[in-house]
Amino acid sequence: MEYGITEIFESFGLAFLIALAATPFAIWIAPKIGAMDVPKDARRMHKKAIPRFGGLAIMLGVLISVAVFLRGNEHLPAILIGGSLIYALGVVDDFTDLPAKLKFGYEAFVAVLMYALGVRIEFVSNYFGKGVWQFGAVLCFFVTVVWIIGITNTINLLDGLDGLAAGVAAIASLSIAYVAFIHGDKFGMMAVCVGMMAVAGGAIGFLPYNFYPAKIFMGDGGSLFLGFMIAIFSVISPLKRSTLIAVIVPVLVLGIPIFDTLLAIVRRLLSGKPIMSPDKEHLHHHLMRSGYGQRRAVIMIYGISVIMGMAAVLVSRELYKDAGVLVFTALSYIYVFLTDPNHKAPSIKQTVDPQSGEKLPEKKKKKEKR
C-alpha cells in the first residue's frame, strides 16, 4: 500500500480524535470498576484518588488508526496482537499489582511471540557470513527480545508526573515519524511514519486530560502500551539496512527515560534493593525537590526530549557533529537537574526512603586517629 502526506496526517487525526473522545468515558467508568489510583504512599505526587484507566483511550485510538491505515501490511497482525496483549498486562497490573518476575516473564513471552511473527532486528545477523548464520540468528533473537522488553518499560518507568509519559512518548513518536518520512522512499519506512503518527495522535489526544492538574492517569496499561508500540514500529521496516537507523533513532529520542532507567538500576543495585522496586530518585523527583513544581518539571523534560529528538534526526542524516552538540547540551542540562548547590556531583545511591519519602540519613565519616 502506498502512503502519502494525506494518510500520514489522517492516521494522526483519527487516533487523536478517538483518544480525545474516549478519555471522558474512561474517567466516567474508572470509579465504577475500581480503577482508581489512591495516594497510599509518599512516592505518589497526587493527594486524592484519580482515575487510572486512560490507557484504554490511548489503546483504542492507536490500534483503530493503525488497523485502518496499515491494512494489508504484513506486520499488522503482530502489531495488533502484541499491542493488545501488552495493554492487557498493564490493566491487570493496575488492578492486582503483579509481581515483577511475573510481569517480566509475560513481557518476554510477548517479545518472543513478536519474533515468531516476523518482527525482528535482523541487521545483527548481517555481520556474519553464511557459515555462521546460526550464531547471527541467535543474536538477532536475543537483541530483538531485549529491545522490545527494554523500550516497553522505559515509558512505564517515566510515568511519575502529570503528562510526563504521554508527552515524552508523543515527542519520541513524532521524531521517529519524521525520520521515517525523510528516509521513506529510500528505505521503505513510510509504514513506520504512519504508525508512529498514530501513536503520537493517541498520546496527544489523551494529554489534555492528563496534563497538570491531571483528571486521569494512563496507568500501566497506557504506559506499557506506548512503550511497546514505539519498540515495535521502530523495527518493522522492510529493508534491513534501515533497521540500524530505526534502532539508533529511538535510543536517542528516548535518551531521557533510558538514562533514567539505567541510573535507577545502578542506584538500586548499590543500595541492595530489588531492581524493579520503586523509589523517589528519578530525574523528575529531583526537579520536584528543587522546587520547580510538576508543570515546569514536565516542560523541562519535554525540552530535553525535543533536543534529543532533533539529534536523532541529524544522526539519521549522518550529521554526527551537529548531533553531538545537541546531545552534549542535553547531557549538560541533565547534570544540572541531578545536582543542586549543596552537591558537587549527582548522587547515585538511593537517598530517599521509597515508603516514607523521607531523606535517608547520610553515613558519617569516621574521624581519623592521630
VENWOSUL-V114677 format. One record per pair of residues at least 12 apart in sequence whose C-alpha atoms are under 8 Angstrom apart, sorted by the first residue. I is the first residue (numbers start at 0). J is the second residue. Records with the same first field share a line. If there is no record, write none. Layout:
# VENWOSUL-V114677
I=J, J
This chain:
# VENWOSUL-V114677
0=69, 71, 72
2=189, 190, 193
6=68, 193
7=192, 193, 196
8=196
10=64, 65, 68, 193, 194, 196, 197, 200
11=64, 193, 196, 197, 198, 199, 200, 201
12=197, 200
13=60, 64, 197, 200
14=57, 59, 60, 61, 63, 64, 197, 198, 200, 201, 204
15=60, 197, 199, 200, 201, 202, 203, 204, 205
16=60, 200, 204
17=56, 59, 60, 201, 204
18=56, 57, 58, 59, 60, 200, 201, 202, 204, 205
19=56, 201, 204, 205
20=56
21=55, 56
22=53, 55, 56, 205, 208
25=50, 52, 53, 55, 56
26=50, 52, 53, 214, 215
29=50, 51, 52
30=50
33=94
34=50, 51, 52, 93, 94
35=48, 49, 50, 51, 52
36=48, 49, 50, 51
37=49
40=354, 355
41=353, 354, 355, 356
42=278, 279, 353, 354, 355, 356
43=159
44=159, 160
49=214, 215, 216
50=214, 215, 216
51=93, 215, 216, 217, 218
52=90, 215, 216, 217, 218, 220, 221
53=205, 215, 216, 217, 218, 221
54=86, 216, 217, 218, 219, 220, 221, 222, 224
55=217, 220, 221
56=201, 205
57=201, 202, 204, 205, 221
58=82, 86, 201, 221, 224
60=197, 200, 201
61=197, 198, 200, 201
62=79, 82
64=197
65=193, 194, 197
66=79
68=193
69=190, 193, 194
74=116, 117, 118, 235
77=113, 116, 117, 118
78=228, 231
81=109, 113
82=224, 227, 228
84=109
85=106, 109, 220, 223, 224, 227
86=219, 220, 221, 223, 224
87=220
88=102, 105, 220
89=218, 219, 220, 221, 222, 223, 224
90=218, 219, 220
92=219, 220
93=218, 219, 220
99=275
103=148
106=148
107=144, 148
110=143, 144, 147, 148
111=144
114=140, 143, 144
118=231, 234, 235
119=139, 140, 143, 234, 235
120=139, 140, 142, 143, 234, 242
121=139, 239, 242
122=139, 239, 240, 242, 243
123=135, 138, 139
124=136, 138, 139
146=230
147=227, 230, 231
148=227
150=226, 227, 229, 230, 257
151=223, 224, 225, 226, 227, 228, 229, 230
152=222, 223, 226, 227
153=226, 253, 256, 257, 260
154=168, 222, 223, 225, 226, 256
155=219, 222, 223, 226
156=256, 260
157=256, 259
158=222
159=283
160=283, 293, 297
161=209, 210, 211, 212, 213, 216, 293, 294, 297
162=206, 209, 210, 211, 213, 297
163=210, 297, 300, 301
164=222
165=202, 203, 205, 206, 222
166=202, 203, 206, 301
167=253, 300, 301, 304
168=199, 202, 225, 226
169=198, 199, 200, 202, 203
170=199, 252, 301, 304, 305, 308
171=249, 252, 253, 304, 308
172=195, 196, 198, 199, 229
173=195, 196, 199
174=252, 308, 309, 311, 312
175=192, 195, 233, 245, 248, 249, 252, 308
176=191, 192, 193, 194, 195, 196
177=192, 312
178=192, 312, 315
179=191, 192
180=192
186=236, 237, 238, 240, 241
187=236, 237, 238
188=236, 237, 241
190=236
191=232, 233, 235, 236
194=232
195=229, 232
198=225, 228, 229
210=294
211=293, 294
229=249
233=245, 246, 249
234=246
244=315
247=311
248=308, 311, 312, 314, 315
249=311
251=307, 308, 310, 311
252=304, 305, 307, 308, 310, 311
253=304, 307
254=304, 307
255=300, 303, 304
259=281, 282
262=347
263=280, 281
265=347
266=347, 348, 349
267=348, 349
269=348
270=348, 349
277=353
278=349, 351, 352, 353, 354
279=351, 352, 353, 356
280=349, 350, 351
282=336, 337
283=296, 297, 300
285=336, 337
286=336, 337
289=339
303=329, 332
306=325, 326, 329
307=325, 326, 329
309=322, 325
310=322, 323, 325, 326
